[in-house]
Amino acid sequence: MAKLLQRLGRSSAKHAPVTIVLWVVALVAAILFGTVGGGEYSTNLTIPGTRSQDLADRLEDELPDAARGTGTMTFTSPDGASLTEEQRAEISDALVAAQSVEGSYDTLDPFQTQAEMSAQIAEAEAAGQQLDAGAAELAAARQQAEEGQAALDAGRDQLEASRAEIDAARAQIPDVPADQLPPEVAAQVGALDAAETELSAAETELSAQQAELDAAFAELEAGEAELAQGRVELENGMRTLEILGDYAVVSDDGTTAIATVTFDVDAMSVTTETKTGLQDAINSELDTVEVYYSQAIASDISNIVGPSEIIGLLVAGLVLFIMLRTVVTSALPILTGLVGVALTVMVTMGLAGFIDMHQISPILGIMLGLAVGIDYTLFVVNRHRQQLMRGHGIDESIGLAVGTSGNAVVFAGLTVITALVSLNVVGIPFLGVLGNVAAMAVFFAVALTITFTPALLHFLGYRVLPVKKRAQAQSLDSIVAPHEDNDSRRVPIPARHPWLTSVSAIALLAVLAIPFFSMRLGLPDGSTEDPGTDAYESYMITADAFGPGFNGPHIVAADLPSDLTDEERAETILQVGEQLAGLDEIVSVLPAGASDSGDLAVFQVIGTTGPSDVETENLVHDIRDMSPLTVDGGTVELEVTGQTAMQIDVSENLAGALPVYLAIIIAISFVLLVLVFRSILVPLAATLGFLFSSLAAMGAVVAIYQWGWLGDLFGVHTPGPILSFLPTILVGILFGLAMDYQLFLTTGMREAWSHGRPAKKAVVDGLYAGRAVVIAAALIMFSVFAGFIFSEMPMIRPIGFGLAIGVALDAFVVRMTLIPALLTILGEKAWWLPSWLEKILPQVDVEGASIDRETASRGGKHARPADNVSIEV
């Protein structure tokens, strides 16, 4: 590999114009690919297979309206007074205009919604009064009917008594023919016949009256049944209003109104054009009203690089100038880094049109591409300058630098790429994409370092050296061997006081790691945005006027029994809503519809706490733990989705994947280092050092961004959970960078020891050989990453801080302090390797030592191209 890279570096230098043209063509092609074929970055941080995502997919199939994305707009008057009728009309007109925006499905006018809710309450109250009046009328009518029935019954009794008297009188009349009756008896019989006629007429009248009473009673029963049904409906309506709680979209004082926009697609798929068009349509209609857009609408990544990032780059340039002492040479690593970043960003933009690319992808590519691009180029440039001062010719030195330091760069770069690509094995798609983009940035950095950098070095000639050194380098006719008598140099503190150094370094890392064990993972909400931004103001105004839970509603789905009647289904839905509303952490439950089959009902649930609060996380689990619910209609299964539930599931899955990924990285680290250093204890110490520095870096992130320590200094006004994918990304990137510094420092120690130097003196030799370039490289890394600590995007800040503090801790505390101290303590044992393992391990020449030995054995004068000898600044 080393000799192949040597030839590649020399060829790139000798054909410098062609090499540069090829890279320019590649850059132009990337720009065209990104601008012409580019797509939209997404905010999608979902994980297929999670409970919330499975439910969201199901809703999209069975209840599409419930799966649509939403955003809110908060309207207030500039003076803080109640919104006037004119202002309300202005807001309503703006919402009508918003409905015409492509991608907007519907908007809910808060005043119309609030009026409808108030009307429903008024109608319920009026209905209750009407039902009470109707009940009173029915009661009076029934009493009257019952009194009539009683009178009728009394009349019947009287008729029956009269008939009995007639029958008794007839029984006294002799049973003889009528013409044989005495006159007085005949008269009596006539009177009895007349009385019976009257009784028959009376009975007929009573029967008619009974029919009328029966009809009245039937009408009463129908009225009472209707009244009972009305009371059931009223009761159900009142129960629905009761579980709604104090839900409102216009504040009690009338100063704030919340309007909801529903998009054509799910929340993760809303395009920037739709969001921008929505804001433009609203803003164009408002003159006397202020509007703030929620994070779902206001999110913007147009400013992926701001002033702080540029400052970080300038600091890196200053570090380069202090080390290299020439402006042109200092600009070379920055140029290489910028070309790599441009390639990464443009290719990423192009790929966003074909795959789901998260909005943080290009920023991660910029961060890592700049850092490793500058560092890798610095390693090669520094080696080239040293060789020029030893008498090597320009192109020969370039090839040798690429074959030695460039070889180490390739090995280190492949290590970083392996760590980042390994993110795909944790089974989280968006994290795998982030790792692939970061790996692409490292690949471009490595490729540019071993081809583009040699071409530029060829054109620069001796101008890579300070002015005072150029003449000296040009006057050398042969290779000057490096001075080997190093015993007179001052022994660095790690080697001079190894025990004290080791204990101090481990104690520092342990203290910094303490906060890590209380780390909570989550995703940022509007409260973490900068004060004054739309997302922040919308969040805070909404939380103040309606409660923090309004910023993160949940969607709860209930699987209902399939054999219910319409009335039973309505009752079951109400009972589910009432049990949900019975949780102390829920303030409002809104029945939001059911599927066409009626087997799936959906509720919008609003809790008492904000989206990123730990209580909200507990609430999601509490709702899931309620399942299955027991209701009159049977049992009901519950599940939760929505943006907040998805964020919780993503965070929990990432937290579960972190130990697995960390174990993979540690295994890779140990195996690679055993191959490189042919030792067991050195890789073990290096791997444990990486673990310590990673935990310490994450602990520092927790202390500042979750606990709020030094919040004013770092712009943390609302501490909250740590960005869910930060620890995993941090581990992947820091692993690669840690191996870089380990290689550049410890290979020097290994080389000195293999040439016969005592183990403890070899540690000192390695420190002196590599510390200058490692210090510069670490400072450059730190500067680039630190520039993102004050990024315009709050999501980026903890990533920048974590990488910056991680690089500083790993380079200065672990690689340059703890590892040399431990190797000093171990002495000769540090390089012990079982004989059986020694036989099977392949030889890995990371820094191209074989090329160095071959060059040194040749000695003599090295020809230099005449056209490069006299180049001056």
Secondary structure as UniProt FT lines:
FT   HELIX           2..14
FT   HELIX           16..36
FT   TURN            48..49
FT   HELIX           51..62
FT   HELIX           64..67
FT   STRAND          70..76
FT   TURN            78..79
FT   HELIX           85..98
FT   TURN            99..100
FT   TURN            102..103
FT   STRAND          104..108
FT   HELIX           110..172
FT   HELIX           178..180
FT   HELIX           183..244
FT   TURN            245..246
FT   TURN            252..253
FT   STRAND          256..263
FT   HELIX           267..269
FT   HELIX           272..285
FT   STRAND          290..293
FT   HELIX           295..298
FT   HELIX           307..324
FT   HELIX           327..351
FT   TURN            352..354
FT   TURN            359..360
FT   HELIX           361..388
FT   TURN            389..391
FT   HELIX           394..421
FT   HELIX           422..426
FT   HELIX           429..447
FT   HELIX           448..452
FT   HELIX           453..460
FT   HELIX           461..464
FT   HELIX           467..475
FT   TURN            487..488
FT   HELIX           493..496
FT   HELIX           498..513
FT   HELIX           514..518
FT   STRAND          521..522
FT   HELIX           526..528
FT   TURN            531..532
FT   HELIX           534..546
FT   HELIX           548..551
FT   STRAND          554..559
FT   TURN            562..563
FT   HELIX           566..581
FT   TURN            584..585
FT   STRAND          586..594
FT   TURN            596..597
FT   STRAND          600..607
FT   TURN            611..612
FT   HELIX           614..626
FT   STRAND          629..631
FT   TURN            632..633
FT   STRAND          634..641
FT   HELIX           643..677
FT   HELIX           681..701
FT   HELIX           702..706
FT   TURN            709..710
FT   HELIX           711..714
FT   STRAND          722..723
FT   TURN            724..725
FT   HELIX           726..754
FT   TURN            755..756
FT   HELIX           759..786
FT   TURN            787..790
FT   TURN            794..795
FT   HELIX           796..808
FT   HELIX           809..818
FT   HELIX           819..826
FT   HELIX           827..831
FT   HELIX           835..840
FT   TURN            846..847
FT   HELIX           849..858
FT   HELIX           866..869
//
